[in-house]
Amino acid sequence: MFLEYSALSGTDWNPLGTGSPFFLNFDSWWNPTVLLIVYVISRFTFYLLTAVVMKLSGATLVNLSLLTTDFYCLLAGICLFQYKVCSKVCH
């Protein structure tokens, strides 16, 4: 808990950076404030759409789509980033 507090207290939370709007200043685009806002918006959208999809199609389709997404992320990691799927377990 103390390590997280010290890391958060040392973070620059100013989204405007050098005085220009944060979306025009590419140096401050990866600012923690912007990333936190994008994360919150994406999670809100995900949970909102999950409820809608569950109501329209059911929990089975939601679970299958989430598993399919994980599979495609694994394939992208293997093809694009040369991930090793089982390097120590299989040998």
Legacy VTK file of the C-alpha trace (Angstrom):
# vtk DataFile Version 3.0
C-alpha trace
ASCII
DATASET POLYDATA
POINTS 91 float
0.000 0.000 0.000
2.816 2.397 0.844
4.580 1.722 -2.463
1.426 2.504 -4.426
0.860 5.720 -2.479
4.410 6.929 -3.043
4.183 6.149 -6.767
0.866 7.985 -7.098
1.974 10.969 -5.058
4.982 11.502 -7.340
2.888 11.478 -10.537
2.234 14.679 -12.480
-1.564 14.830 -12.777
-1.730 17.984 -14.909
-3.497 16.967 -18.155
-2.642 20.196 -19.965
1.126 19.773 -19.774
2.839 22.818 -21.272
-0.200 25.040 -21.710
-1.604 23.737 -24.999
-4.624 21.411 -25.068
-3.640 17.859 -24.181
-4.952 16.430 -27.461
-2.659 18.758 -29.452
0.421 18.247 -27.305
1.803 14.837 -28.213
4.343 14.889 -25.380
1.567 14.864 -22.786
-0.714 12.417 -24.613
0.475 9.550 -22.419
-0.164 11.584 -19.322
-1.594 9.425 -16.502
-4.691 11.606 -16.281
-5.560 11.052 -19.942
-4.898 7.326 -19.647
-7.071 7.094 -16.540
-9.941 8.916 -18.262
-9.695 6.663 -21.331
-9.624 3.581 -19.082
-12.720 4.673 -17.150
-14.628 5.456 -20.359
-13.671 2.103 -21.911
-14.693 0.111 -18.815
-17.993 1.984 -18.582
-18.690 1.288 -22.255
-17.747 -2.371 -21.871
-20.077 -2.942 -18.915
-22.877 -1.004 -20.569
-22.616 -3.010 -23.785
-22.227 -6.290 -21.877
-25.616 -5.762 -20.254
-27.219 -4.958 -23.612
-25.669 -7.975 -25.361
-26.657 -10.292 -22.490
-30.231 -9.082 -22.687
-30.401 -9.529 -26.465
-28.495 -12.782 -26.925
-27.701 -14.413 -23.602
-24.710 -15.217 -21.441
-23.453 -18.003 -23.701
-22.763 -15.671 -26.598
-21.030 -13.183 -24.289
-18.750 -15.894 -22.878
-17.958 -17.222 -26.344
-17.136 -13.757 -27.656
-14.824 -13.060 -24.705
-13.040 -16.384 -25.245
-12.716 -15.641 -28.958
-11.226 -12.241 -28.161
-8.626 -13.863 -25.905
-7.753 -16.314 -28.659
-7.275 -13.549 -31.232
-5.118 -11.592 -28.783
-2.979 -14.692 -28.311
-2.618 -15.118 -32.081
-1.691 -11.447 -32.482
0.914 -11.796 -29.761
2.413 -14.866 -31.388
2.465 -13.379 -34.900
3.322 -9.760 -34.166
5.419 -9.909 -31.005
6.905 -13.442 -31.276
5.483 -14.587 -27.935
6.416 -18.059 -26.759
3.258 -19.792 -25.569
4.831 -22.499 -23.435
8.557 -21.993 -23.168
9.324 -23.554 -19.740
6.267 -25.707 -19.149
6.529 -27.786 -22.324
10.247 -28.511 -22.164
LINES 1 92
91 0 1 2 3 4 5 6 7 8 9 10 11 12 13 14 15 16 17 18 19 20 21 22 23 24 25 26 27 28 29 30 31 32 33 34 35 36 37 38 39 40 41 42 43 44 45 46 47 48 49 50 51 52 53 54 55 56 57 58 59 60 61 62 63 64 65 66 67 68 69 70 71 72 73 74 75 76 77 78 79 80 81 82 83 84 85 86 87 88 89 90
